[in-house]
Amino acid sequence: MVRITDPARSRAFYEALGFTFAGDFDIVRDGQVEATNCFFSLGDQESVLELTYNHDGRTYELGSGYGHIAVGVEDLDGTLERLAQQGVEPERPPYSVREGGSRLCFVQDPDGYRIELIGRS
């Protein structure tokens, strides 16, 4: 689960990565909507990512223990094109860690979390 501050921007970002919005539900406490949990599927795997939006307007610092989320994508260049349409650019151009290895790069989601994109092709 990752806490988010703008559900629409986060949904667009993760859908551009290839996730499918699977649904959401509100957490209600004392008659008030406290939070909304949004779930995303990837391929044939259901609800692999949970994003939580707290309705009280709070903000968050990135945790010191958080590294990144890694996502395998079928078309790295196509994924980067879709993200660029949202103004999201990679930290640096795609590269391979070793000769003949998969191409990868890092981007940041709307809340600043690092996402590693690994090309599957």
Salt bridges, closest charged atoms under 4 A:
GLU15 OE2 - ARG11 NE 2.96
GLU34 OE1 - ARG29 NE 2.90
ASP56 OD2 - ARG58 NE 2.95
GLU74 OE2 - ARG120 NH1 3.03
ASP77 OD1 - ARG103 NH2 2.99
GLU91 OE1 - ARG114 NH2 2.86
GLU116 OE1 - HIS68 NE2 2.82
